[in-house]
Amino acid sequence: MNGFTAWASLNYRSLEFRLHLKSSIERRPRPYGWSEIKAFEMNLDHCLAMDNEVKFEKGCHYKSFDVHFKPEIFEKLALIMPELVYPFLNDYYAGRELSLFRKDIFPNGAILDSAYSMMNHVTEDGLSPLLLDRRGEILLGQILLWKAEIEQRRGLTDSQIETLRKLNEIKRLLTIEEDSFRGILQYARMANMSPTKFKVNFKKVTGYTPFDYWQLGMIQKGVLRLLTTSDSMKDIALDVGYGDTAAFDKAFRKLFEESPSDYRKRMGVNLD
């Protein structure tokens, strides 16, 4: 069997976030050899009736994660990001079906971190439903922020779009798959650019150097853990990729100008 197609249908109105991960083992050009290749699909949909079709290929491993939101969570977020929420919410109240993204848009690292956090939450015993709701709010906020970032790129030339595509692939690697920083030369080769051009273009797009962007992704994972768990600083530091709490504390202070523990207290997090 080469694969199969699955259908899912529900005869009611829904606000649904869909995330699908397809992974396979493929041989890549030197120096990488055999590697795990990951592909993501996602969207935020308003459907009057759900009728989804998903194709599964032979030799691939799939994960699927769906979240159904209530309109109230959009209204809550509208208090802090009205320009992002109301266009979607207006279509919902008008009864118009819509999808927030085109089919070729993949999730960024912040969305994946939030989604994985919720996946882990629902498999654990004894955790508060209120905490799950909070993680849902964080996830929806990340989705809407990603949409706003994509909208800012309209009007670019084909050459600029191709450059962005290459840089986005490196951004995805840095925020999702990289446990260690490989070095400018390797990333520049992957983007088919000289090291100097790669560094200049990467900073234009992200506002960060490649290394700082990779480190920011690690810190963002730590922030999510600080806000949604009662884990110790040591556990968080080690899990997000730092060798010890001192290194995590130093990197955190560089971005937030305060320690991780002070940040957690200031945000009023008390999950004991």
FENCORTA-V189984 format. One line per field, one symbol per residue. burial: I if it has 24 or more other C-alpha atoms within 12 Angstrom, else O. A space follows every 10 residues. Layout:
burial->???
//
This chain:
burial->OOOOOOOOOO OOIIIIIIII IIOOOOOOOO OOOOOOOIII IIIIIIIOOO OOOOOOOOOO OOOOIIIIIO IOIIIOIOOO OOOIIOOIIO OIOOOOOIII IOOOIIIIII IIIIIIIIOO IOOOOOOOOO IIIIIIIIII IIIIIIIOOI OOOOOOOOOO OOIIIIIIII IIIIIIIOOO IOOIOOIIOI IOOOOOOIIO IIOOIOOOII IIIIIIIIII IIIIIIIIIO IOIIOIIIOI IIOOIOIIIO IIOOOOOOII IOIIOOOOOO OO
//
